[in-house]
Amino acid sequence: MTNNLFKYLVTFAIVILFISGCKKNQPVVPAVISFSTPDENAVFFVPDTILVRFSIESGSKIRSVRASIDNTDMVPLSEQVYIYPEVNQQQFEVALPVNAMAYSDSLKCFIHLMVENEQKTTNAFRYIHLSNRSFIFKGFSVVTEEELNNSTLYFYDENFNASGAYPISGRITHTATARESDLLFLTSAIPDLLTAYRFSDHQPEWTREPQLPYPEFTFVQYQSPFLYFGNGAGQVVSVYGSDGTQVVNTPLFENFYPTGMAVNSTKLIIGYQSRAGLSSRLTTCYRTTGSLVQEYLTDFNLVFGRKSNESEEVILFGNTNNVGNRVIFDPEANEIVSTQSFNIGIIKQAISIDGRNFLVNSTSGLFRIDSNSAEAEEVYIPENEMMDMTYDPYLSRLFIGDGSQVLIFSYPGLDLIKQLEFNNQVISIATRYNR
């Protein structure tokens, strides 16, 4: 009895397996996705919210829909929005907010829909173009030096009207702005602190302390979307300007501190000064990882640098033995291409007007330098010590901090547009923009 039952079960199982093997595989039917709007290759100016309408036909239940705006590397540029449809739902509408792009003013990308039904995940794409809206001048900030190592931060709107004044504990040492995030970055000494202030409501967004054993910030520089800052301990750190999240840091060079940097497409070129003041170096690091590529020993002390318009070489301004210099440096060959000295005293600050023309603040005055001819032309003699300047490229205005006043000139005509008076010395000026 038992043997017969066993034989029966074995035979039954074999028959079932045979029948199952004879059955044809059920076809996998993907969902069919159709875009209604926007049109193929439509152009959008961002920041904006892009409304996407589409329909889905599916032979099985739709579990989820994911929608985003992606670049050609499949990196989302917008929020990723998830939809969990109702039964038999076919028509859909989703709003995708897109912020301004950091690396390019115009970009081909696509709307990416990913639909999962009970059988298969289906992707659909529609190409569009994104273009950044132009920046608009929205005002500026001024920092003055107060007694007992304190400072005051003033905000002004686009019509030069004051919109707020705030005391700050510590002396402000460096400033930078992030146009995309509408943030003002300030570093202070005693206490040593890096703070990001919101231009919109004048409140702190995030803060960061420097590294030991030399807790000081030696420079700050914004290169969208990253804020780079030098630590007195001998290192450069990059963070996302919007929230202060650390991205990369360069190797630590003990007994040296970074004085400034230039950025080309792939590398960071950083100037270091020894704490004993006896030597300097230009250090090249990879932009994405911060790892060291090579070093170049020099007597040149970097103050300001930027990429050349024509190549990956960088244009550097600084001093050698208290003489102002302009240096062209090739980070690929790790060599100085050319050096030009100027009889203008020690260079304290330099800003770029258009990548070819530069304004240089030195101990002798304010000079315009053409990077092609390398000739220095005096354009302004300050009445007092000139601590800071900045340039508005959209309205061609030059802001100069001369003693306890801010002078706003047209450029290049240098006609005085506005003069602001303060009780104490002006140490910082920063312009504000948004889209």
FENKAVEN-V530197 format. One line per field, one symbol per residue. phi: phi as a letter, one per 20 degrees, with the letter a starting at -180 (. if undefined). psi: psi as a letter, one per 40 degrees, with the letter a starting at -180 (. if undefined). burial: # if it has 24 or more other C-alpha atoms within 12 Angstrom, else .. A space follows every 50 residues. Layout:
phi->???
psi->???
burial->???
//
This chain:
phi->.ffffffffffffffffffffefffffedffddcedbefgmfdcddfade eddbccdbfcfeeacdcaddefemefecfeddcdffgmfcdcbbddfcef eeebebbebbfddcdddfdaeddcccfcddcffffcfcpaccddedflld ccdddcefemefcrccfcfoefdbcbcdffelcddcdcdleebdcddeff cmdfebcbdfeeedfbeeacbdcgedddbedffobdcdcfffcnffdbbe gedfmccfdrbccdfccdddeccffemebcbdddcffednffdaccfbef dfdbbbfffebefcdcdacclmdfcdcdcdffelbeebccececnffdab ceebndecdcecfdqdcdcefeeldddfdbdffcfeebbbcdfedlcddc edmdcddddfceflefebcddcfcfedbcbecbbe
psi->dddddddddddddddddddddeiihhihhiihhhhdiiihfihhhiiihh hhhiihhheihhdihhhihiaeefhheiihhhhgiihehdhihihhhhii ideiehhhaihhhhhhaedihhiiihhihhhiiiihheaiihhihaiffi ihhihiaeefhheihhihhihhdiiiihddefihhhiihgihihhhihdd efihdiiiiiiieggihdiihhgheihhihieefihiiihddeehiciii ihhieiihdiiihadeihhhhihideeeiiihhhihdddeihdiihhieh hhdiiiiideaeiihhhaihffhhihhhhhddefihdihhiigeahhdii ihdeddhihhhieeahihhheddfhhhhehhidahhdiiihhedefihhh hhbfihhhiihedfhhdihhiidihheihhiiii.
burial->.............................######..#.....####..# ########.############....###..#........#.######### ##....###########...#############.#.##########...# ######...#.......######################.########## .#.##.#####...##############################...### ###..#########..########.....########..#######.### ########...#########..##########.###..####.####### ###.#.#############.#..#.##.##.#..#########...#### #########.#........#.#.###########.
//
